[in-house]
């Protein structure tokens, strides 16, 4: 009876270890996908803001040069 119990416990713990490794792998993969998605969104937002800022700076330079020519 003791041998069968040891075999069952060993099988149970081997299965539990395998299942936890598979679970950790899935969580890690989901984390990486979410991180890449958020990083891509932030890069897109940063690029959009950079283009807006450069457009505003060009507009300000244009307005300043028109004011200098007027005076």
ChimeraX commands (.cxc) that place a marker at each C-alpha (Angstrom):
marker #1 position 0.00,0.00,0.00 radius 0.5
marker #1 position 2.86,2.40,0.76 radius 0.5
marker #1 position 4.41,1.96,-2.69 radius 0.5
marker #1 position 1.16,2.78,-4.50 radius 0.5
marker #1 position 0.66,5.89,-2.37 radius 0.5
marker #1 position 4.18,7.09,-3.16 radius 0.5
marker #1 position 3.64,6.54,-6.88 radius 0.5
marker #1 position 0.35,8.44,-6.78 radius 0.5
marker #1 position 1.88,11.33,-4.83 radius 0.5
marker #1 position 4.83,11.49,-7.22 radius 0.5
marker #1 position 2.46,11.51,-10.20 radius 0.5
marker #1 position 0.32,14.19,-8.59 radius 0.5
marker #1 position 3.29,16.47,-7.87 radius 0.5
marker #1 position 4.74,15.92,-11.34 radius 0.5
marker #1 position 1.40,16.90,-12.87 radius 0.5
marker #1 position 1.06,19.91,-10.58 radius 0.5
marker #1 position 4.57,21.07,-11.50 radius 0.5
marker #1 position 3.86,20.66,-15.20 radius 0.5
marker #1 position 0.56,22.54,-14.91 radius 0.5
marker #1 position 2.15,25.39,-12.96 radius 0.5
marker #1 position 4.96,25.71,-15.52 radius 0.5
marker #1 position 2.40,25.84,-18.32 radius 0.5
marker #1 position 0.42,28.45,-16.39 radius 0.5
marker #1 position 3.48,30.60,-15.74 radius 0.5
marker #1 position 4.41,30.40,-19.42 radius 0.5
marker #1 position 0.92,31.56,-20.46 radius 0.5
marker #1 position 0.99,34.42,-17.94 radius 0.5
marker #1 position 4.45,35.47,-19.06 radius 0.5
marker #1 position 3.39,35.45,-22.72 radius 0.5
marker #1 position 0.25,37.48,-21.92 radius 0.5
marker #1 position 2.37,39.96,-19.97 radius 0.5
marker #1 position 4.79,40.39,-22.88 radius 0.5
marker #1 position 1.95,40.88,-25.37 radius 0.5
marker #1 position 0.27,43.47,-23.13 radius 0.5
marker #1 position 3.58,45.26,-22.58 radius 0.5
marker #1 position 4.27,45.43,-26.31 radius 0.5
marker #1 position 0.77,46.73,-26.98 radius 0.5
marker #1 position 1.02,49.49,-24.38 radius 0.5
marker #1 position 4.53,50.36,-25.54 radius 0.5
marker #1 position 3.33,50.66,-29.14 radius 0.5
marker #1 position 0.43,52.89,-28.08 radius 0.5
marker #1 position 2.79,55.16,-26.14 radius 0.5
marker #1 position 5.19,55.36,-29.09 radius 0.5
marker #1 position 2.31,56.32,-31.39 radius 0.5
marker #1 position 1.13,58.94,-28.92 radius 0.5
marker #1 position 4.66,60.31,-28.54 radius 0.5
marker #1 position 5.04,60.55,-32.31 radius 0.5
marker #1 position 1.72,62.33,-32.62 radius 0.5
marker #1 position 2.65,64.82,-29.91 radius 0.5
marker #1 position 6.07,65.42,-31.48 radius 0.5
marker #1 position 4.49,66.24,-34.83 radius 0.5
marker #1 position 1.98,68.60,-33.16 radius 0.5
marker #1 position 4.73,70.36,-31.24 radius 0.5
marker #1 position 6.91,70.78,-34.33 radius 0.5
marker #1 position 3.92,72.17,-36.26 radius 0.5
marker #1 position 3.22,74.67,-33.48 radius 0.5
marker #1 position 6.89,75.69,-33.37 radius 0.5
marker #1 position 6.91,76.27,-37.14 radius 0.5
marker #1 position 3.72,78.30,-36.82 radius 0.5
marker #1 position 5.25,80.39,-34.05 radius 0.5
marker #1 position 8.40,81.04,-36.12 radius 0.5
marker #1 position 6.24,82.10,-39.05 radius 0.5
marker #1 position 4.19,84.49,-36.89 radius 0.5
marker #1 position 7.36,85.92,-35.33 radius 0.5
marker #1 position 8.95,86.55,-38.72 radius 0.5
marker #1 position 5.77,88.26,-39.96 radius 0.5
marker #1 position 5.76,90.50,-36.89 radius 0.5
marker #1 position 9.43,91.41,-37.38 radius 0.5
marker #1 position 8.79,92.30,-41.02 radius 0.5
marker #1 position 5.79,94.43,-40.05 radius 0.5
marker #1 position 7.80,96.57,-37.62 radius 0.5
marker link #1:1,2 radius 0.2
marker link #1:2,3 radius 0.2
marker link #1:3,4 radius 0.2
marker link #1:4,5 radius 0.2
marker link #1:5,6 radius 0.2
marker link #1:6,7 radius 0.2
marker link #1:7,8 radius 0.2
marker link #1:8,9 radius 0.2
marker link #1:9,10 radius 0.2
marker link #1:10,11 radius 0.2
marker link #1:11,12 radius 0.2
marker link #1:12,13 radius 0.2
marker link #1:13,14 radius 0.2
marker link #1:14,15 radius 0.2
marker link #1:15,16 radius 0.2
marker link #1:16,17 radius 0.2
marker link #1:17,18 radius 0.2
marker link #1:18,19 radius 0.2
marker link #1:19,20 radius 0.2
marker link #1:20,21 radius 0.2
marker link #1:21,22 radius 0.2
marker link #1:22,23 radius 0.2
marker link #1:23,24 radius 0.2
marker link #1:24,25 radius 0.2
marker link #1:25,26 radius 0.2
marker link #1:26,27 radius 0.2
marker link #1:27,28 radius 0.2
marker link #1:28,29 radius 0.2
marker link #1:29,30 radius 0.2
marker link #1:30,31 radius 0.2
marker link #1:31,32 radius 0.2
marker link #1:32,33 radius 0.2
marker link #1:33,34 radius 0.2
marker link #1:34,35 radius 0.2
marker link #1:35,36 radius 0.2
marker link #1:36,37 radius 0.2
marker link #1:37,38 radius 0.2
marker link #1:38,39 radius 0.2
marker link #1:39,40 radius 0.2
marker link #1:40,41 radius 0.2
marker link #1:41,42 radius 0.2
marker link #1:42,43 radius 0.2
marker link #1:43,44 radius 0.2
marker link #1:44,45 radius 0.2
marker link #1:45,46 radius 0.2
marker link #1:46,47 radius 0.2
marker link #1:47,48 radius 0.2
marker link #1:48,49 radius 0.2
marker link #1:49,50 radius 0.2
marker link #1:50,51 radius 0.2
marker link #1:51,52 radius 0.2
marker link #1:52,53 radius 0.2
marker link #1:53,54 radius 0.2
marker link #1:54,55 radius 0.2
marker link #1:55,56 radius 0.2
marker link #1:56,57 radius 0.2
marker link #1:57,58 radius 0.2
marker link #1:58,59 radius 0.2
marker link #1:59,60 radius 0.2
marker link #1:60,61 radius 0.2
marker link #1:61,62 radius 0.2
marker link #1:62,63 radius 0.2
marker link #1:63,64 radius 0.2
marker link #1:64,65 radius 0.2
marker link #1:65,66 radius 0.2
marker link #1:66,67 radius 0.2
marker link #1:67,68 radius 0.2
marker link #1:68,69 radius 0.2
marker link #1:69,70 radius 0.2
marker link #1:70,71 radius 0.2
view
